[in-house]
Amino acid sequence: MGRILNIEDIKKAYFIGIGGIGMSALARFFHARGVEVSGYDKSPTALTSTLVQEGMAVTFTDDVSMFPSAFDVVVYTPAIPVDNKLYIHCKESGLNLIKRSDLLQLVSRDTFNICIAGTHGKTTISTMVAHILRHTGYGCNAFLGGIATNYDTNFWSNARPVCVIEADEYDRSFLKLHPNVIAISSMDADHLDIYGTAAEMEKSFIEFAGNLKDGGLLITKKGLKRENDLNATHHITYQLQNQEATVSCTDLEIVNGSYCFDVQGSGWTLNGLRLNMGGMHNVENSLVAIAIAKYLEIDNEKIKLALDAFQGVKRRFEFIVKSDSHVYIDDYAHHPEELRALITGVRALYPDQPITIVFQPHLFSRTRDFSLAFAESLDLADEILLLPIYPARELPIEGISSEVIAKLMTKNVQLIHKEDVINQLIESKPRLLVTAGAGDIDKLVQVIKEKMTLA
């Protein structure tokens, strides 16, 4: 495929799929270095608009005749369909075409890298870690899989040669990183279109842990399957309220919608912490960020102030509306365990309110592989509006639709198209609403917010 460059040699770069969350972070990195950055994506989004405002040229047609060829590197994401005309053109023309993961490998080659992995939780944890390092003045470069609410970006730079990187298991991309610190939050089966079996995916995580640099820190959730195969000289564990873990939470209580708690580690305690972000699973996520900050010897009071100031990640248990009359939460959850954590977290905060959820399944293969688990998780809500599957990079699979999930459910589920959701919500007037999914369901958020605010 492409020639591997030194990043100093890159003066002009093109990104196929520039609007993707991981691709846009890399595009921003090079743009901040003075590189001439441009790219293509299939349709305009708020993120592509922001890239254009920042000075990057973005087009939305894969017309080869409009594609200039004078680039030091052309970067593509595995999410791009193999029949994309620009991808085929670059491949056949012998242009310097490399994967996003190859470029991130180059970027992280000579830095101290904190790499956050897991089939869920990694975006929130990596954003928490990067925020704490930024807020406390420690400093880092951040490559995130979500938009940090505090800074309204998924990337920032710093002179300190430290990178916080969301380590993506899809396509085994994380195996190319050079980690000094690894956190693994979960290894639940996912991406079986790539791995084939859960065991193969687990092997990939084990291999990733084995890439830890000498003397590095490995932190994993207590009780992970094949935990004993995740080896490192310096290996600690965490779990919300399990004192058998190296890092755990004590004296947890909810005060005015925030979580107040203490954390104990090996030889240290940190009291009086506050997290102003919904979801008990996010308290557990914060244990990782706190443990890493302690490993880096950041001052306790600075850690506490940083966590209290953390405003969350867009589309990760994000409160869109929070008033006496309505609560509306939006989340990126697209795996059964993420949905379970989301709905359980909402129920814990609002135990007396019926939960209405609008869910958009993501990928035909994921729906096929986890249809029963999706049904069981969605049944934790009270009313479910189920959208058609968002195909992303996939072609339809015969016999696989959202109806496969609906047939396995016991609760009140309604199959509905996206254009009918608003009218249905106006009619049903839910006081507690959740939208979830990794497709384009986020395009409904602002409209729903306006309707609910006016209700």
C-alpha beads as a LAMMPS data file, in Angstrom:
LAMMPS data file: protein, C-alpha beads

455 atoms
454 bonds

1 atom types
1 bond types

-500.0 500.0 xlo xhi
-500.0 500.0 ylo yhi
-500.0 500.0 zlo zhi

Masses

1 110.0

Atoms # bond

1 1 1 0.000 0.000 0.000
2 1 1 1.547 3.342 0.952
3 1 1 5.028 4.416 1.903
4 1 1 5.485 5.106 5.597
5 1 1 6.762 8.647 6.103
6 1 1 8.190 10.669 8.918
7 1 1 5.468 13.077 9.972
8 1 1 7.910 15.947 9.472
9 1 1 7.885 15.127 5.737
10 1 1 4.111 15.598 5.431
11 1 1 3.293 19.051 4.069
12 1 1 0.066 18.251 2.234
13 1 1 -2.426 15.564 3.329
14 1 1 -5.782 14.307 2.094
15 1 1 -8.256 12.361 4.258
16 1 1 -10.856 10.036 2.714
17 1 1 -13.546 10.005 5.392
18 1 1 -12.351 13.213 7.059
19 1 1 -15.651 13.627 8.935
20 1 1 -15.115 10.490 11.004
21 1 1 -14.376 11.122 14.654
22 1 1 -10.936 9.481 14.558
23 1 1 -10.018 10.855 11.144
24 1 1 -10.990 14.408 12.071
25 1 1 -8.738 14.292 15.151
26 1 1 -5.755 13.378 12.962
27 1 1 -6.728 16.003 10.395
28 1 1 -6.791 18.594 13.174
29 1 1 -3.395 17.403 14.416
30 1 1 -1.761 17.990 11.039
31 1 1 -3.642 21.216 10.403
32 1 1 -2.336 22.524 13.742
33 1 1 1.190 21.682 12.543
34 1 1 0.747 23.888 9.479
35 1 1 0.082 21.040 7.035
36 1 1 -2.291 21.781 4.147
37 1 1 -5.207 19.466 4.948
38 1 1 -8.217 18.629 2.805
39 1 1 -10.552 15.686 2.502
40 1 1 -13.757 13.973 1.467
41 1 1 -16.792 12.666 3.313
42 1 1 -20.079 11.337 2.055
43 1 1 -22.262 14.072 3.566
44 1 1 -21.983 17.332 5.523
45 1 1 -22.190 17.163 9.309
46 1 1 -21.631 19.552 12.190
47 1 1 -18.108 18.152 12.463
48 1 1 -17.237 18.682 8.790
49 1 1 -18.609 22.227 9.064
50 1 1 -16.271 22.834 11.987
51 1 1 -13.305 21.498 10.006
52 1 1 -14.131 23.893 7.167
53 1 1 -14.394 26.787 9.625
54 1 1 -10.957 25.830 10.952
55 1 1 -9.508 26.174 7.440
56 1 1 -9.674 22.678 5.927
57 1 1 -11.233 22.076 2.497
58 1 1 -13.884 19.334 2.539
59 1 1 -15.801 17.965 -0.445
60 1 1 -18.787 15.620 -0.489
61 1 1 -18.470 13.960 -3.869
62 1 1 -16.133 11.110 -4.764
63 1 1 -15.813 12.429 -8.327
64 1 1 -12.253 11.492 -9.316
65 1 1 -12.033 14.344 -11.834
66 1 1 -12.178 16.804 -8.928
67 1 1 -9.453 15.035 -6.962
68 1 1 -6.005 16.684 -7.029
69 1 1 -3.092 14.249 -6.885
70 1 1 -0.287 16.309 -5.365
71 1 1 -0.322 14.963 -1.807
72 1 1 2.445 13.632 0.403
73 1 1 -0.043 11.204 1.894
74 1 1 -3.656 10.118 1.407
75 1 1 -5.221 8.686 4.561
76 1 1 -8.302 6.480 4.576
77 1 1 -10.516 4.972 7.236
78 1 1 -11.602 1.303 7.178
79 1 1 -15.168 2.622 7.367
80 1 1 -14.872 3.755 3.733
81 1 1 -16.625 1.267 1.400
82 1 1 -14.231 -0.638 -0.862
83 1 1 -16.126 0.649 -3.923
84 1 1 -15.491 4.311 -3.039
85 1 1 -14.218 5.926 -6.229
86 1 1 -11.551 8.059 -4.565
87 1 1 -10.190 5.066 -2.665
88 1 1 -10.037 2.970 -5.839
89 1 1 -8.408 5.836 -7.763
90 1 1 -5.695 6.354 -5.138
91 1 1 -5.049 2.626 -4.892
92 1 1 -4.770 2.137 -8.646
93 1 1 -2.753 5.331 -9.210
94 1 1 0.018 4.339 -6.842
95 1 1 -0.549 7.324 -4.564
96 1 1 0.831 7.179 -1.043
97 1 1 -2.325 5.674 0.477
98 1 1 -2.215 4.607 4.136
99 1 1 -4.714 3.655 6.838
100 1 1 -5.630 5.985 9.644
101 1 1 -4.053 3.525 12.090
102 1 1 -0.737 3.684 10.202
103 1 1 -0.682 7.461 10.504
104 1 1 -1.525 7.331 14.201
105 1 1 1.312 4.829 14.597
106 1 1 3.689 7.403 13.142
107 1 1 2.334 10.200 15.301
108 1 1 2.744 8.159 18.494
109 1 1 6.148 6.671 17.673
110 1 1 8.265 9.018 19.787
111 1 1 5.811 10.130 22.490
112 1 1 4.678 8.899 25.918
113 1 1 1.332 7.286 25.085
114 1 1 -1.659 6.671 27.327
115 1 1 -3.865 4.301 25.329
116 1 1 -7.449 3.605 26.408
117 1 1 -9.056 0.444 24.991
118 1 1 -12.273 -1.500 25.474
119 1 1 -15.388 -2.436 23.567
120 1 1 -17.175 0.260 25.554
121 1 1 -16.158 3.051 27.890
122 1 1 -13.007 4.027 26.039
123 1 1 -14.266 7.368 24.719
124 1 1 -15.408 8.609 28.107
125 1 1 -12.292 7.330 29.881
126 1 1 -9.862 8.766 27.326
127 1 1 -11.665 12.118 27.445
128 1 1 -11.602 12.112 31.259
129 1 1 -7.864 11.334 31.269
130 1 1 -7.072 14.005 28.681
131 1 1 -9.239 16.551 30.498
132 1 1 -7.531 15.917 33.840
133 1 1 -4.099 16.265 32.228
134 1 1 -5.171 19.489 30.534
135 1 1 -7.057 21.012 33.474
136 1 1 -4.263 20.295 35.981
137 1 1 -1.608 21.792 33.713
138 1 1 0.194 18.485 33.212
139 1 1 -0.370 18.784 29.449
140 1 1 -1.065 16.307 26.675
141 1 1 -2.023 15.821 23.057
142 1 1 -5.493 14.263 22.833
143 1 1 -6.863 11.998 20.084
144 1 1 -10.409 11.242 21.174
145 1 1 -13.347 9.285 19.797
146 1 1 -15.873 11.865 20.942
147 1 1 -16.300 15.607 21.384
148 1 1 -15.205 16.766 24.846
149 1 1 -17.947 19.079 26.087
150 1 1 -15.485 21.245 28.026
151 1 1 -13.515 22.128 24.891
152 1 1 -15.938 21.309 22.034
153 1 1 -13.290 19.268 20.213
154 1 1 -11.918 15.745 19.864
155 1 1 -8.304 16.914 19.561
156 1 1 -5.927 19.303 21.236
157 1 1 -2.179 19.724 21.215
158 1 1 0.460 20.548 23.776
159 1 1 4.220 20.965 23.720
160 1 1 4.586 18.099 26.181
161 1 1 5.328 14.841 24.271
162 1 1 2.444 12.975 25.901
163 1 1 -0.504 11.568 23.937
164 1 1 -3.846 10.333 25.207
165 1 1 -5.174 8.030 22.497
166 1 1 -8.459 6.209 22.180
167 1 1 -7.201 2.778 21.135
168 1 1 -9.616 1.326 18.578
169 1 1 -9.965 -2.458 18.450
170 1 1 -11.845 -2.345 15.142
171 1 1 -9.688 -3.758 12.340
172 1 1 -7.014 -4.469 15.024
173 1 1 -5.899 -0.841 14.687
174 1 1 -4.708 -0.584 18.298
175 1 1 -1.962 -3.144 17.705
176 1 1 0.021 -0.451 15.861
177 1 1 0.300 1.866 18.858
178 1 1 3.301 2.308 21.189
179 1 1 1.701 2.354 24.659
180 1 1 3.356 3.427 27.909
181 1 1 0.041 3.143 29.758
182 1 1 -2.784 0.825 28.732
183 1 1 -6.289 0.774 30.182
184 1 1 -8.756 -1.941 29.139
185 1 1 -12.335 -1.370 30.271
186 1 1 -14.095 -4.288 28.592
187 1 1 -13.632 -7.135 26.130
188 1 1 -17.223 -8.048 25.299
189 1 1 -17.774 -9.642 21.927
190 1 1 -18.106 -7.096 19.121
191 1 1 -16.903 -6.524 15.561
192 1 1 -17.440 -10.184 14.750
193 1 1 -17.473 -9.133 11.085
194 1 1 -13.719 -8.589 11.593
195 1 1 -12.785 -11.162 14.235
196 1 1 -15.170 -14.011 13.487
197 1 1 -15.377 -15.167 17.110
198 1 1 -15.263 -13.610 20.574
199 1 1 -12.143 -15.656 21.325
200 1 1 -10.280 -14.103 18.382
201 1 1 -11.222 -10.630 19.573
202 1 1 -10.004 -11.440 23.087
203 1 1 -6.689 -12.636 21.624
204 1 1 -6.287 -9.246 20.000
205 1 1 -6.696 -7.474 23.360
206 1 1 -4.160 -9.830 24.930
207 1 1 -1.731 -9.034 22.117
208 1 1 -2.369 -5.315 22.651
209 1 1 -1.563 -5.631 26.361
210 1 1 1.632 -7.430 25.382
211 1 1 2.740 -4.377 23.395
212 1 1 3.092 -2.308 26.576
213 1 1 6.522 -0.714 26.784
214 1 1 8.911 -1.934 29.479
215 1 1 8.069 -0.411 32.829
216 1 1 4.611 0.688 31.701
217 1 1 1.298 0.528 33.534
218 1 1 -1.545 -1.846 32.636
219 1 1 -4.907 -1.111 34.256
220 1 1 -7.852 -3.427 33.616
221 1 1 -11.347 -3.810 34.974
222 1 1 -11.490 -6.444 37.687
223 1 1 -13.099 -9.664 36.517
224 1 1 -12.436 -9.295 32.803
225 1 1 -12.670 -12.552 30.945
226 1 1 -9.132 -13.935 30.455
227 1 1 -7.851 -11.411 32.991
228 1 1 -4.990 -13.755 33.881
229 1 1 -3.773 -13.614 30.277
230 1 1 -3.414 -9.825 30.456
231 1 1 0.098 -9.643 31.805
232 1 1 2.395 -6.779 32.751
233 1 1 5.004 -6.156 35.434
234 1 1 2.920 -3.253 36.720
235 1 1 -0.717 -4.407 36.465
236 1 1 -3.509 -2.936 38.578
237 1 1 -7.271 -3.489 38.468
238 1 1 -10.313 -1.327 39.136
239 1 1 -13.986 -1.880 39.857
240 1 1 -16.704 0.388 41.168
241 1 1 -17.325 -1.046 44.640
242 1 1 -15.055 -4.081 44.899
243 1 1 -12.268 -3.695 47.423
244 1 1 -10.520 -6.733 45.967
245 1 1 -9.653 -4.474 43.020
246 1 1 -6.551 -2.297 43.323
247 1 1 -8.656 0.828 42.803
248 1 1 -12.252 1.050 43.991
249 1 1 -14.937 3.491 45.072
250 1 1 -16.332 3.952 48.584
251 1 1 -19.013 6.081 50.257
252 1 1 -20.824 6.706 46.980
253 1 1 -23.949 8.842 47.118
254 1 1 -26.019 10.946 44.744
255 1 1 -26.292 14.603 45.774
256 1 1 -28.328 17.006 43.634
257 1 1 -27.865 14.833 40.551
258 1 1 -24.084 14.481 41.001
259 1 1 -22.068 11.552 42.313
260 1 1 -19.989 12.154 45.442
261 1 1 -17.500 9.472 46.436
262 1 1 -14.061 8.518 47.721
263 1 1 -11.475 6.406 45.911
264 1 1 -8.948 4.061 47.440
265 1 1 -5.905 2.672 45.671
266 1 1 -2.791 0.774 46.642
267 1 1 -1.286 2.886 49.398
268 1 1 -3.418 5.968 48.728
269 1 1 -6.906 7.375 49.164
270 1 1 -8.602 10.346 47.561
271 1 1 -11.627 11.728 49.378
272 1 1 -14.355 14.176 48.449
273 1 1 -14.588 13.570 44.703
274 1 1 -17.535 14.785 42.665
275 1 1 -18.604 13.745 39.151
276 1 1 -21.276 15.843 37.459
277 1 1 -22.026 13.293 34.751
278 1 1 -24.854 10.768 34.718
279 1 1 -24.455 6.996 34.894
280 1 1 -22.944 4.837 37.608
281 1 1 -20.739 3.291 34.921
282 1 1 -19.177 6.714 34.444
283 1 1 -18.193 6.804 38.112
284 1 1 -16.405 3.518 37.423
285 1 1 -14.829 5.039 34.308
286 1 1 -13.505 7.893 36.423
287 1 1 -11.554 5.402 38.553
288 1 1 -9.306 4.730 35.556
289 1 1 -8.652 8.417 34.955
290 1 1 -7.940 9.007 38.646
291 1 1 -5.593 5.998 38.817
292 1 1 -3.643 7.218 35.774
293 1 1 -3.415 10.732 37.217
294 1 1 -2.059 9.267 40.467
295 1 1 0.442 7.182 38.457
296 1 1 1.633 10.404 36.841
297 1 1 1.970 11.921 40.336
298 1 1 -0.514 14.727 39.761
299 1 1 -1.533 16.585 42.913
300 1 1 -4.652 15.263 44.689
301 1 1 -6.420 18.604 44.917
302 1 1 -5.801 19.280 41.241
303 1 1 -7.319 15.888 40.362
304 1 1 -10.414 16.647 42.454
305 1 1 -10.889 20.076 40.886
306 1 1 -10.431 18.664 37.378
307 1 1 -12.993 15.880 37.900
308 1 1 -15.510 18.314 39.356
309 1 1 -15.048 20.543 36.284
310 1 1 -15.506 17.675 33.809
311 1 1 -18.634 18.302 31.735
312 1 1 -18.678 14.987 29.917
313 1 1 -18.576 13.915 26.291
314 1 1 -21.154 14.769 23.687
315 1 1 -23.456 11.798 23.090
316 1 1 -22.179 9.972 26.210
317 1 1 -25.025 10.156 28.760
318 1 1 -25.472 13.734 27.583
319 1 1 -28.294 15.710 29.158
320 1 1 -29.993 17.534 26.299
321 1 1 -32.926 18.722 28.432
322 1 1 -32.956 18.658 32.230
323 1 1 -35.845 20.489 33.813
324 1 1 -38.599 19.895 36.338
325 1 1 -40.958 18.823 33.563
326 1 1 -38.684 16.930 31.157
327 1 1 -35.441 14.999 31.036
328 1 1 -33.891 14.090 27.692
329 1 1 -30.622 12.118 27.520
330 1 1 -28.736 11.265 24.325
331 1 1 -26.107 8.536 24.127
332 1 1 -23.917 6.817 21.533
333 1 1 -24.731 3.347 22.947
334 1 1 -24.760 0.792 20.134
335 1 1 -23.775 -2.463 21.887
336 1 1 -26.152 -4.422 24.188
337 1 1 -23.930 -3.893 27.243
338 1 1 -23.725 -0.163 26.557
339 1 1 -27.524 -0.012 26.321
340 1 1 -27.820 -1.967 29.565
341 1 1 -25.465 0.448 31.353
342 1 1 -27.271 3.453 29.886
343 1 1 -30.804 2.399 30.837
344 1 1 -29.699 1.141 34.250
345 1 1 -27.933 4.450 34.875
346 1 1 -31.022 6.442 33.912
347 1 1 -33.187 4.237 36.140
348 1 1 -30.862 4.809 39.106
349 1 1 -31.151 8.590 38.731
350 1 1 -34.899 8.601 38.080
351 1 1 -36.325 5.466 39.722
352 1 1 -39.946 6.657 39.637
353 1 1 -40.103 7.798 36.016
354 1 1 -41.081 5.576 33.055
355 1 1 -38.288 5.529 30.461
356 1 1 -38.998 5.992 26.756
357 1 1 -36.054 5.097 24.507
358 1 1 -35.589 5.668 20.786
359 1 1 -32.919 3.266 19.554
360 1 1 -31.279 2.977 16.147
361 1 1 -29.415 -0.336 15.674
362 1 1 -25.996 0.028 14.039
363 1 1 -24.835 -2.547 11.457
364 1 1 -26.687 -5.573 10.132
365 1 1 -23.955 -7.906 11.382
366 1 1 -24.086 -6.553 14.951
367 1 1 -27.886 -6.841 14.965
368 1 1 -27.625 -10.426 13.723
369 1 1 -24.952 -11.401 16.243
370 1 1 -26.549 -9.807 19.324
371 1 1 -30.285 -9.625 18.628
372 1 1 -31.295 -11.426 21.860
373 1 1 -28.927 -9.328 23.972
374 1 1 -30.302 -6.146 22.380
375 1 1 -33.850 -7.285 23.172
376 1 1 -32.970 -8.008 26.803
377 1 1 -31.275 -4.639 27.269
378 1 1 -34.052 -2.649 25.611
379 1 1 -36.628 -4.456 27.750
380 1 1 -35.138 -2.607 30.738
381 1 1 -36.932 0.522 29.440
382 1 1 -40.697 0.997 29.535
383 1 1 -41.495 2.186 26.023
384 1 1 -39.246 1.488 23.045
385 1 1 -39.259 3.128 19.623
386 1 1 -37.061 1.034 17.340
387 1 1 -35.675 2.580 14.156
388 1 1 -34.453 0.689 11.067
389 1 1 -30.849 -0.519 11.119
390 1 1 -28.222 2.054 10.179
391 1 1 -26.033 0.148 7.675
392 1 1 -22.841 2.273 7.884
393 1 1 -20.233 0.351 5.866
394 1 1 -22.385 -2.763 5.317
395 1 1 -24.759 -4.105 2.695
396 1 1 -28.065 -5.574 3.910
397 1 1 -28.108 -9.143 5.233
398 1 1 -31.095 -11.202 4.187
399 1 1 -33.596 -11.671 6.987
400 1 1 -31.919 -9.178 9.324
401 1 1 -33.863 -6.065 10.326
402 1 1 -34.914 -4.285 13.501
403 1 1 -37.928 -6.586 13.569
404 1 1 -35.569 -9.421 14.595
405 1 1 -34.942 -7.569 17.873
406 1 1 -38.583 -6.542 18.322
407 1 1 -39.828 -10.142 18.085
408 1 1 -37.600 -11.129 20.997
409 1 1 -38.825 -8.343 23.283
410 1 1 -41.506 -8.425 25.968
411 1 1 -42.050 -4.693 26.525
412 1 1 -44.008 -2.114 24.534
413 1 1 -41.951 -1.809 21.343
414 1 1 -42.901 0.101 18.202
415 1 1 -41.054 -0.160 14.896
416 1 1 -40.879 3.350 13.507
417 1 1 -39.117 5.347 10.806
418 1 1 -36.990 8.344 11.714
419 1 1 -39.303 10.841 10.006
420 1 1 -42.216 9.683 12.220
421 1 1 -40.425 9.910 15.568
422 1 1 -41.218 13.561 16.307
423 1 1 -44.965 13.170 15.812
424 1 1 -44.981 10.047 17.945
425 1 1 -43.174 11.824 20.784
426 1 1 -45.512 14.829 20.546
427 1 1 -48.414 12.411 20.896
428 1 1 -46.985 10.305 23.753
429 1 1 -45.381 13.246 25.651
430 1 1 -42.714 11.265 27.555
431 1 1 -41.270 13.042 30.582
432 1 1 -38.096 10.948 30.495
433 1 1 -36.674 10.312 27.033
434 1 1 -33.477 8.623 25.862
435 1 1 -32.133 8.460 22.312
436 1 1 -29.340 6.013 21.545
437 1 1 -27.322 4.712 18.620
438 1 1 -24.156 5.219 16.596
439 1 1 -25.745 6.004 13.227
440 1 1 -27.430 9.246 12.226
441 1 1 -29.976 9.348 15.055
442 1 1 -28.070 12.368 16.386
443 1 1 -29.691 14.423 13.613
444 1 1 -32.958 14.163 15.550
445 1 1 -31.536 15.553 18.776
446 1 1 -31.936 19.276 18.173
447 1 1 -35.455 18.910 16.769
448 1 1 -36.527 16.749 19.714
449 1 1 -34.993 19.249 22.120
450 1 1 -36.973 22.096 20.600
451 1 1 -40.211 20.134 20.705
452 1 1 -39.697 18.984 24.284
453 1 1 -38.704 22.448 25.463
454 1 1 -41.923 23.858 23.987
455 1 1 -44.101 21.061 25.337

Bonds

1 1 1 2
2 1 2 3
3 1 3 4
4 1 4 5
5 1 5 6
6 1 6 7
7 1 7 8
8 1 8 9
9 1 9 10
10 1 10 11
11 1 11 12
12 1 12 13
13 1 13 14
14 1 14 15
15 1 15 16
16 1 16 17
17 1 17 18
18 1 18 19
19 1 19 20
20 1 20 21
21 1 21 22
22 1 22 23
23 1 23 24
24 1 24 25
25 1 25 26
26 1 26 27
27 1 27 28
28 1 28 29
29 1 29 30
30 1 30 31
31 1 31 32
32 1 32 33
33 1 33 34
34 1 34 35
35 1 35 36
36 1 36 37
37 1 37 38
38 1 38 39
39 1 39 40
40 1 40 41
41 1 41 42
42 1 42 43
43 1 43 44
44 1 44 45
45 1 45 46
46 1 46 47
47 1 47 48
48 1 48 49
49 1 49 50
50 1 50 51
51 1 51 52
52 1 52 53
53 1 53 54
54 1 54 55
55 1 55 56
56 1 56 57
57 1 57 58
58 1 58 59
59 1 59 60
60 1 60 61
61 1 61 62
62 1 62 63
63 1 63 64
64 1 64 65
65 1 65 66
66 1 66 67
67 1 67 68
68 1 68 69
69 1 69 70
70 1 70 71
71 1 71 72
72 1 72 73
73 1 73 74
74 1 74 75
75 1 75 76
76 1 76 77
77 1 77 78
78 1 78 79
79 1 79 80
80 1 80 81
81 1 81 82
82 1 82 83
83 1 83 84
84 1 84 85
85 1 85 86
86 1 86 87
87 1 87 88
88 1 88 89
89 1 89 90
90 1 90 91
91 1 91 92
92 1 92 93
93 1 93 94
94 1 94 95
95 1 95 96
96 1 96 97
97 1 97 98
98 1 98 99
99 1 99 100
100 1 100 101
101 1 101 102
102 1 102 103
103 1 103 104
104 1 104 105
105 1 105 106
106 1 106 107
107 1 107 108
108 1 108 109
109 1 109 110
110 1 110 111
111 1 111 112
112 1 112 113
113 1 113 114
114 1 114 115
115 1 115 116
116 1 116 117
117 1 117 118
118 1 118 119
119 1 119 120
120 1 120 121
121 1 121 122
122 1 122 123
123 1 123 124
124 1 124 125
125 1 125 126
126 1 126 127
127 1 127 128
128 1 128 129
129 1 129 130
130 1 130 131
131 1 131 132
132 1 132 133
133 1 133 134
134 1 134 135
135 1 135 136
136 1 136 137
137 1 137 138
138 1 138 139
139 1 139 140
140 1 140 141
141 1 141 142
142 1 142 143
143 1 143 144
144 1 144 145
145 1 145 146
146 1 146 147
147 1 147 148
148 1 148 149
149 1 149 150
150 1 150 151
151 1 151 152
152 1 152 153
153 1 153 154
154 1 154 155
155 1 155 156
156 1 156 157
157 1 157 158
158 1 158 159
159 1 159 160
160 1 160 161
161 1 161 162
162 1 162 163
163 1 163 164
164 1 164 165
165 1 165 166
166 1 166 167
167 1 167 168
168 1 168 169
169 1 169 170
170 1 170 171
171 1 171 172
172 1 172 173
173 1 173 174
174 1 174 175
175 1 175 176
176 1 176 177
177 1 177 178
178 1 178 179
179 1 179 180
180 1 180 181
181 1 181 182
182 1 182 183
183 1 183 184
184 1 184 185
185 1 185 186
186 1 186 187
187 1 187 188
188 1 188 189
189 1 189 190
190 1 190 191
191 1 191 192
192 1 192 193
193 1 193 194
194 1 194 195
195 1 195 196
196 1 196 197
197 1 197 198
198 1 198 199
199 1 199 200
200 1 200 201
201 1 201 202
202 1 202 203
203 1 203 204
204 1 204 205
205 1 205 206
206 1 206 207
207 1 207 208
208 1 208 209
209 1 209 210
210 1 210 211
211 1 211 212
212 1 212 213
213 1 213 214
214 1 214 215
215 1 215 216
216 1 216 217
217 1 217 218
218 1 218 219
219 1 219 220
220 1 220 221
221 1 221 222
222 1 222 223
223 1 223 224
224 1 224 225
225 1 225 226
226 1 226 227
227 1 227 228
228 1 228 229
229 1 229 230
230 1 230 231
231 1 231 232
232 1 232 233
233 1 233 234
234 1 234 235
235 1 235 236
236 1 236 237
237 1 237 238
238 1 238 239
239 1 239 240
240 1 240 241
241 1 241 242
242 1 242 243
243 1 243 244
244 1 244 245
245 1 245 246
246 1 246 247
247 1 247 248
248 1 248 249
249 1 249 250
250 1 250 251
251 1 251 252
252 1 252 253
253 1 253 254
254 1 254 255
255 1 255 256
256 1 256 257
257 1 257 258
258 1 258 259
259 1 259 260
260 1 260 261
261 1 261 262
262 1 262 263
263 1 263 264
264 1 264 265
265 1 265 266
266 1 266 267
267 1 267 268
268 1 268 269
269 1 269 270
270 1 270 271
271 1 271 272
272 1 272 273
273 1 273 274
274 1 274 275
275 1 275 276
276 1 276 277
277 1 277 278
278 1 278 279
279 1 279 280
280 1 280 281
281 1 281 282
282 1 282 283
283 1 283 284
284 1 284 285
285 1 285 286
286 1 286 287
287 1 287 288
288 1 288 289
289 1 289 290
290 1 290 291
291 1 291 292
292 1 292 293
293 1 293 294
294 1 294 295
295 1 295 296
296 1 296 297
297 1 297 298
298 1 298 299
299 1 299 300
300 1 300 301
301 1 301 302
302 1 302 303
303 1 303 304
304 1 304 305
305 1 305 306
306 1 306 307
307 1 307 308
308 1 308 309
309 1 309 310
310 1 310 311
311 1 311 312
312 1 312 313
313 1 313 314
314 1 314 315
315 1 315 316
316 1 316 317
317 1 317 318
318 1 318 319
319 1 319 320
320 1 320 321
321 1 321 322
322 1 322 323
323 1 323 324
324 1 324 325
325 1 325 326
326 1 326 327
327 1 327 328
328 1 328 329
329 1 329 330
330 1 330 331
331 1 331 332
332 1 332 333
333 1 333 334
334 1 334 335
335 1 335 336
336 1 336 337
337 1 337 338
338 1 338 339
339 1 339 340
340 1 340 341
341 1 341 342
342 1 342 343
343 1 343 344
344 1 344 345
345 1 345 346
346 1 346 347
347 1 347 348
348 1 348 349
349 1 349 350
350 1 350 351
351 1 351 352
352 1 352 353
353 1 353 354
354 1 354 355
355 1 355 356
356 1 356 357
357 1 357 358
358 1 358 359
359 1 359 360
360 1 360 361
361 1 361 362
362 1 362 363
363 1 363 364
364 1 364 365
365 1 365 366
366 1 366 367
367 1 367 368
368 1 368 369
369 1 369 370
370 1 370 371
371 1 371 372
372 1 372 373
373 1 373 374
374 1 374 375
375 1 375 376
376 1 376 377
377 1 377 378
378 1 378 379
379 1 379 380
380 1 380 381
381 1 381 382
382 1 382 383
383 1 383 384
384 1 384 385
385 1 385 386
386 1 386 387
387 1 387 388
388 1 388 389
389 1 389 390
390 1 390 391
391 1 391 392
392 1 392 393
393 1 393 394
394 1 394 395
395 1 395 396
396 1 396 397
397 1 397 398
398 1 398 399
399 1 399 400
400 1 400 401
401 1 401 402
402 1 402 403
403 1 403 404
404 1 404 405
405 1 405 406
406 1 406 407
407 1 407 408
408 1 408 409
409 1 409 410
410 1 410 411
411 1 411 412
412 1 412 413
413 1 413 414
414 1 414 415
415 1 415 416
416 1 416 417
417 1 417 418
418 1 418 419
419 1 419 420
420 1 420 421
421 1 421 422
422 1 422 423
423 1 423 424
424 1 424 425
425 1 425 426
426 1 426 427
427 1 427 428
428 1 428 429
429 1 429 430
430 1 430 431
431 1 431 432
432 1 432 433
433 1 433 434
434 1 434 435
435 1 435 436
436 1 436 437
437 1 437 438
438 1 438 439
439 1 439 440
440 1 440 441
441 1 441 442
442 1 442 443
443 1 443 444
444 1 444 445
445 1 445 446
446 1 446 447
447 1 447 448
448 1 448 449
449 1 449 450
450 1 450 451
451 1 451 452
452 1 452 453
453 1 453 454
454 1 454 455
